[in-house]
C-alpha cells in the first residue's frame, strides 16, 4: 500500500511540474514530446525506467487543458475527456484519470472511443455458376465509429475462387502494318481459347479493331483514299466491335479472318478511343458483372491522347460514355477528342478491367510506362501490364497466358479514402514475417492471404457534411469490395440542440447551458454568465487579467472572470498564486530532482529560491561553511592549491600544474621531487652532473651520503640515470616536527662495464677468416667426393663392356696368281 501511494504521489508531482512548465510558457506553441522527455531525464534522472510513461502522461494532459468546449476537447487527443457536471470547474477538458481525481462523476464524463461493427461477413466461396456469385473477399461491409487519432483495426481475408469466370476481349490495331498479325491471330484463335479454358472453364472471347479518326491529318480525306486507303484495304474507321464476348472460339476465328485491314497516315493510332469504348460499352461488349475482365490491346504503334484531336479541329473533350451504333461502330470518332490517360485509368477502376498491352518491341518501353513496371514507377493505368509481341504476333497465345498468370497470381488492395482518413495495410502474405504492404504476389488459386488494416481519422473535415463517408477497399481488377460506412466522432452528444438548456439557472438565466458550460447571452461574461459587461468595456476587462505586455491572460495559468484572475488549482503542495497567476512554488531551480534542493535547504517563492541559513546559490545547494574544504593533514583550505566553493574545493589550474583530489593535494602533471633534487644530489655526492660549482653551492638541500642504503616507511625512493647511463639512488622524507625535507643518497653509482672495442673487432675478423676457411674445406670435400664418384662410374662401365674376338667375316687374305708362258704341260 505504501509503495502504491508513493508512486501515485510521484506521478502527481510529475504531472504538476510538466503542466506548470507548459502553462508558464517555457516552450512556444504546443509542448513537444521531446521537450517533455528531456525534462523528465533532467529533473528525475533517478526514475529512468518511468520517464517515458511519465512524459507521455504529461504530454497527453497538456493537449487537453486548454480546450474550451467538448467537441474541441475530444478532437485534441484520444486521451482527452470532457466533464459536463454542473458547477464551477477549471479545465473541464483533461484525462479521465485527472477528471476523476477532481471529483467528476462517471455519467458526466464524455470520452467516446472508436469501434467497428460487422454488417456483412459472408464466408469465402468457390460458387461460380451463373446464378451464384463467388465470394473472394471478406468481410463485405462494416460500420466504423472513428474518433480522431484513435485507430480501429480491421482484418481482411482474400482467396481467389476456383474456376473464376474470365472475359477476354481482343482489341487489335488493323492498320496496314498489322496485316500479318491478323492472319496469325486467325490461325491461333482456337489455340488461345483452348489455353484459356485450361485455366478456367468459364471463359468467353470477343474481338474488336481500330484504326484512327477519319479526319486529316490522321487519315487521307481524298475520296479515293477514303474508299480504299491501300490496295485491298477497307475504308478507315475509329473503332468497331466485331464480336461480342462469347464461348464460340470458331466464331472468333471467322470474325478475325473476315475482317479487312485498313490504313491511315500518321504513326500513332486511335487506340485510346477504342479502349474507352471497349470498357464503357458494357452491354455491347458483353462484360459480365462477376468476372475477371481482360482487355488485350495489340498494336505496333503509339497512341494519340487528349489534346491531339485539336490537330484535326476536334476540341470537344471525350465524355467517357458509350457511343456505338447497331453495327458496333464508334459514332463520335470525329466529334470528340481522344480520352486522356487519367480518364482511361478512372474507367478501368470503375469497371474493374485489366488491360494487357501486347505490343512490338519498338513500342514496348512506351506502353510499359503506363503499367508502372518501368523503374518501379507509379502505375498510370491501374492493373495494366505489358508484354512484347513478335512482329507477326506468333507468340500472342503464350503472351496472354503469361500475363494472365501474372495478373491472377497477385492481389493488390486499394481504397478511395480522403486525405482526412489514413489506411495502412500489413500482411505476411504467404510468409511468416509481417510487413507494411498492400500487395501479395506468387499466389495460386486457393491460397488465402490476410491483410491487417489500421483505419485512423487524422482530422475532422471542416465541412460537417463530410463527417459521414463510405470508403471502398477493393482488389485491383475484381468486383469484390469491402465497403466501410464511416461515422466520424467530431463532437459530443451533449452539444446537440436537444441536450442544451436555454436560460438555464446554472447560467443565472442569462445563457444556454451546454455540456456543463454556459454560452452567455450578449452583454454577459463569466463561467456562469455572472459578469454584466454592458457597462464595462470587454477589452478593458480582459486587460485587467494581463500582466504588462504579456499576450496570455492570467499568465496562461488561470481563467479571467470579470477582470479577475482565478488561478488553476494544482495537486498539493504545489500552488499557483499572484494577481496574474504569475507566481508558483514549483518552477524554481532544482538540485538532485528537488525544488531548491529540498525544504531543508530552501523554499520556492514566485520562481526564486529563498535559501535557509547555511546554504546559498540559485538552487540552495551550496554550503556557506568552508569546513569541508580544509585538508586535515595540513589544516590548509584546499591544501593552498585552490578555493572553496559551495563546500567543495575548486583546484587551481596552471600551464604545467593541475591539482586534483578532494583537497587539491594531488598533482599528476606537476614536476616530481625526484626530478627537483637529482641535480643537487649528483653534484654534491657524485661530483658530476649539469650544475656548475656556483649552482651546486646554491642548492636548497644538503644531501647526506651513506653506504648502507635502505628505504624505510614514509620515505620516497628515487632512481636516476645520469648522462653516462650510470644509476644512482637517493631517498627523501618530510619531517613534520622540523617542517623540512631530508635527502639521503647512496655514495656509489651502478655503472655498466666499458666495452673493449679492439677485442670485438679482432674477434669479428678471426671469425670471418675461420668461416671462410671452413667454407673452402667444405667446397673441396664436396668436389673430391664428386670426382671420385665419376671415376668409379667410368671404371664400372669399362669393366662391364664385352668385346667380340672372332675373325672379321669380310677379311680375305691376299693371293698371287702367275702363269709360266713357256710351260705347256699335258
Steps between C-alpha positions, in 0.01 A plus 500: 500500500778741593681426172187568292429822691858618442480426126175696474653802677800487264261483207306803624823691551619431149167594349494823694853594398453442129159662484641798686791518260259490207267768632786722616612515137842342525444385144319688224193335352383147587738310725704238317560141602877552471488793743304299755734201476810718532354680799414170666857377459645830626290535813423136581813312399437245774179383327634412157284190468187711554604808304333402172153424654521816712591710197214357296256561786610861534475552125149354489378729778663806343308442175167503685491776761484796260187379315185694575215286362423130482540455124837675495604289801434156350664606171820606676616153609348154549592525870309824557164486678239762583315543828150638461414501872327821614682750713822696468793297378840593366626315196201280418709340226763266642585132522237270649728428796550868581130581471409211729757619753329840496164336577332488159231225513517226237161588334635848431819378335505517119780299343365313193708220353535366148326171421410275209195284419470226237197561278569241229750218539427213259734201490750473214363269229578345161143517368537593136166407342319776316243550776753483783771760545833387647620671817874579498524778761366516855352684677286679242365789706581651838401812690765692692467775759834677487641753744795714386841339561333187641549224238281196443648165385326304225593155369436437129533152344537425127490168314471469122202288404554179309397512131424872521330638182728670246393736222775570242441768241768519227537858374721512192664770293397428139719752321697368200812418704301244708387291202718198581400527869130470409566186296699346786226585754244324277719190500552507876145591607394146591833433673450815709153385605626152592787642704271732695245226561774299670540787744125544547210315341280809529664693215365733232675668208423815299662703221520864395728715285601862454687725257468877568276803468383547139623861469822664390782466597429152639367349177492623143168668415546466127177326384690212340707450817191516719352212301825300475800643691720219370471213252241252623435706815167591659395859562656649819299523823554585866386187687277206418372217717509193275406231751330519836648287779403139436609143566516416124871510411426397138293814459794699635730346237250573222450862609874563512553342159211691337605839635686712246817700558472878465752786497583846635766771458676573831686249714294525825161333493162573658532216749384702801164568333464125455603419859249749641211355296604140571489572875187715538276323243425226749190360328637522145825326593327253732702548820362295789452656843703235686795409280869564446490752214805491270539751217788396272620804304717398201692756289837586349460879534457769763178671603323835479367646826303803622597818316619333181149539355561872458725414200187384319280783629340285775477696826209331682639294791430130518195447724588142602160363388410220260436607139459185287237461230312180417797380290745552788668806343619794717281795392681788675843436355513827302312716752668415835868525592706201607466407870781582742704241688329600826157448338602152390631427850175620662288280275729204562443546874124541464452193279782283648676430170859376463666630182776288345710702255628246243735724300807459282847551641536849352194624692544295819679772701217747431217273617707361787506849652119489520511181707745632759742209449760740353749584776238408762316824425137574585246317284318746272235243407403285797534123461659521154798298373711491184660221296720490189323379190688338212484688168239254368321441837611136498550506878168664584354187665800453730510874575135508606541185710808642675340838568181335626700289745691809612176691559324218685803406712504840672249682719522874559254681728415864438258749655332831423548656844525879522802684641333524844504120536814286486495125438816293547531140380709227662530137388733202513357380164615136483798548731547538875637854528244777492576820315316811395365423153178489304634256237551123516658311209571141391154383601324195364131429474380405849773688690355709780667825608410728788550877511498686832365849444527798735242771430575835664328838484778758471276805533135595479395665174391861529180413314264314736340328200824306453491354851316197360671322209500165321847368418557222250791254532538272199745264329616641166320344204223332702144594585534386861528782753478590867277800566565698819220722627707752695350722770744758634477585870574872481259639760319395820143389550457766765569768238193412298212750511266259679749468786541875551313695769413858409481763777641243737503576873856368497582795275310749718220494237727702275631229271464149353649209691671248273728215615532662843617840371307816428461671166419846631252737344637823353605742774598233753833334574644250744486126550141530625416822316533674835683802362294783347716645226247754366654788694856362491717498193587141418853587389561689824369206702736262323794737542453483876601132480811568294833588660677773308549404137441131562284355224363229730211562733585424863848393380332205328446337840157616595158620383399863468163555662363849487846650497638284786735204458398168654811282501480135401516267802784249529572191703636587845750628596531678165319830463460778244448847642531873432272766354570368149575138605864582427640337815536141605695287747624229263678657200822600682841349427536141608785301647497122498136514381388714795371857482761726668682179604213410735329674796806449721699727264245762392152582370366612163324834495370639171760322290803582722669291768514650852785312669514397866790599727822326403402457133535715191488489120216519246376155607612521869740210449818688609629478856611831647750332739854417375565221755472229235782662299771487773772236450531316836872435438604859437199688647504710188195582285531286187865434595582854384441398136137604445190683626201376694167535317169355625690285750721345232853578383547654159865424425739737325592428141830632366685433179708206633322439831150358546406418858226248570349307788252588770747744656701586184789301648581301186680626193558241224637763263736668751877450484608201719723572811746241372549718193532807724777356724693279256742768370598614852554141616713425192725804540543482880531123548643381167673824386342483154196615315384811311534748791797738526689548829307818577165333426598199708589722795159668481300175524211522746568152635807343657485127428665255737713226348490145631622153404218318681196589288156376604156654434284513813129574546407856416804550275481550122759320280652671196690301234685725249697431180779750427653599170739199510214254555609455860232446763506680835240478777378738766199538725316788664264539793289785636554562872187661647672595829768707327284580193791405274593242236804276560683338205727193544700378198698184427872585461564267207362479149413187309673549165519253210842344412688673211494324167840363359464613140838358383421152627162511326658607168771231517245238594283595205797480258613162634147371480471606136832331410404177675161495329670559160749217551219270612300581188806430277560165669136405460514596130820295448348199673187513289695529168732209600203280580342589165821422304539163667142410418555583133825291481333203666208526260739502199696196620181310562374567149837394344503170688147421391584549128515171283733495190459237210835313423391301184641541148370776288271332251580740220872464541678307216863422473696623201562243217763496222434335164760453229533292186811379330451574135757256395358206673262281310449199701269227389 
